[in-house]
Amino acid sequence: MTLTAPATLISHALDQLAELGYTIIDDFIPAADVVALRSQAKALQDEGLMHQAAIGHDMHQQVVRRIRGDATYWLDDDGNTAEQAQYLASMHALQQELNRDFFLALVEFECHFAIYRPGAVYLRHLDQFIGQQERQISAVLYLNEHWQPDDGGELRLYLDNGAVPDHVDILPLGGRLVLFMSGRFYHEVLAARRERFSLTGWFRTRSQAL
């Protein structure tokens, strides 16, 4: 498995991830794949296969749109299309790089399409559930077309190092991959003026549950 992004770009991004706990990789996949993946997400939405996301875990899940407003569709392990399969292969290759550099013993990558309608948000949260640390690194690939600052929809990462300001806002530009430590950064999705498309996923370690 190989990465589509240049090796020097990946190396720099992983150095930044080690230093800051998060990193941004622009043009992680070809522009044509961004278009195809967005079209596939839209088709799933049109077919009624995207489901309103819930908050909570296991038996305690509930839909609360004012807290989390996206609709999701989980990808199969191998993907259902050539573009999905290529993206998953790239992420598995990235997983190998992460294991080599960070010694995390990552064993899998899971992800879903996410669509936020205009005005939808996901309020401040952490990607690890209480007592469960399998999710180690969060990965968000944006699939939006010609996104502008006025469109909103930023990913807001809350910094934990006493920095001023205490957060960084990341614009969801098409082809941009954001990686951050799942158990370290509280974050939220700000409201957008347009539909907002992404592939959101997590690199995971093996469950320690008995």
N, C-alpha and C positions, 0 to 999 in steps of 0.2 A: 504494500500500500504506500502511496506517495501523496504528498501535499501539493495542491495546485499553486499555492503562494510560494514566492521565492524563499530559499533556505535562509538567506541573510535577513529577510523580513521576519521570519519565524523566530530566528535566533534573537534578534533585537526585542521582539515582543515577549519572549520568555524571560529575558533579562529584566525587562520592565515589570513583568508579573512577579518575579522574585523580589524586586526592590519595592514596588508600590502595593502589590496585592491585586492589581488589576492592570489590564492592558487593552489596547485597541488595535485591531488589524484591519486596515481598509483594503478593499478589493481582494478579499480572502478567496472568493470564487469568481469564475468568469461572469461577466455582465449578462451573457445569454442564459446562464443557469439561474441568475437572480430573477430574470423575467419569467423563465419556465416555472420556477418554484412558486413565485407569487401567483401565477395563473393556476397552478395546481391547488394552492390554498383557496383561491377564489372559487374554483370548481367544487371543491369539497363543501364550501359554504353554500353554494347554490344548490347542491344536492342534499342539503340538510344534515351533513355528516359532521359538521363542527358542533361541539357541545359546550354549553355554558360552563366555564370553569368554576370550581368550588374552592372554598378555603377550609382549612382543617385537615385532618388525616384519618385514614381508616374509617371507622364507624361514626366519626364526629364531623364528617364533611357536610357543608351546607353552602348553598349559593347565596351570596350577598353582593349584589351588583354594585352597591355604593363603595364596597371595599375592593372587589375584584371584578372587572367588567369584561374580560376577554373570553373568547370562545376558542376551543382547542381541538386538535386532532393529533393523536399520538402516531408516530411513524413505527412501522414494523422494523425489526432488527436489520433487515436487508433493504428496506425501502420499497416502495411500490412502483417507482418510475426510475428511469436511468439517472435523472438529476438527483433524486433522493438517494439512490444507491451511491452515487459519486460523492455526495456530501458526507454521508455516513462513513464512507471509506476514508475521506480526508480527515474526519474527526477521529477515526480509529488510529490513523497515522499520527495525528497530533497527540493522541493518548500515549503512544509509545514515547514521543519526545518528552511529554510531561513526566512520565514514569522515570525516564532516564535522568532528567534534570532535578526533579523534586522528590523522588523516592516515595511516591504516594501509594503504590500498589493499586493503581486504578485497574478495574477489571471490566468496566462496561461504560457505554455512553447511551443515554436515553434522551429523547427529545420529542417535541410536538410543535406543529404549526400553532401560532397564536394570532388571532385577529382582534384588534380593538376597534370598535366602531367610534366615530367622532364623539368626543366627550367622555369615553370610558377611561377608567384609571385602574391601577393596582396600588393600593396604599402601602405605606412603609412596612416592610417585612424582611425576614431572613429566609434563606433557601434551605436551611436545615431545620428539621423538626426537633423538638425537645427530646433529648436522649437518643437521637439518631443522627449519626455523622457520616452516613454513607456518601452523601453528596459532598464532594470536595471542591470541585471547580464548576462554576456556572458558565454557560456559553450561550450567547445570544447572537444569531446572525440575522441582520435586517434585510428585508426583501422589498423595501419601498422604492418607488420611482420618483425621481426629481424632487426629493424632499427638501423643503426650505425651512430656515429657522422659524418663520412665522407659523409653520404647520404644527409646532409643538411636539408632543409625544416623546419628550426626552426620557432617557433612563437616568434617574438621579441616584448616584451612589453617595451614601453618607460616609465620610472619611472618619477614621478612628485614631488619628494621630495629632489631634489638637490643632489642625490646620484652620486657617481663616481665609475664605469661607469654609464651612464645615462639610461641603458637598461638592461634587462635580456633576454637571449635566452633560449627557452624551446624546448627540443627535442621532436618530435612527436612519442613517444613510444606507441606501441599498448596497449590499456587498460588504458592509462593515461587520466584523466579528468582534464582540466584546467578551473578554474572559475576566472573571474575578473569583476570589476565594469565597466559596459558598457560606462558610460559617463565620466569616469576618465582617462582611459588609451588609448592613441594612440598606435597602434600596426601594425605590418605587417607580412606577410608570406614570408620567404626567399626562394629562388630557391632551389629545390631539384634535386638530380641526378636520383631519382626513382619516380614512381607514388606515390602520397601521398594521403591517404584516411582519412577522418574524418566525424564525425557527428557534425555539428556546429549549435548552437542554442542560444536562449535568453529567460530568464525569464522576463515576461512583466507585467506591471501594466495596469489597464484599461485606454483606451484612454480618454483624456480630450477634444477631438475635439467635437464641437457641430454639 
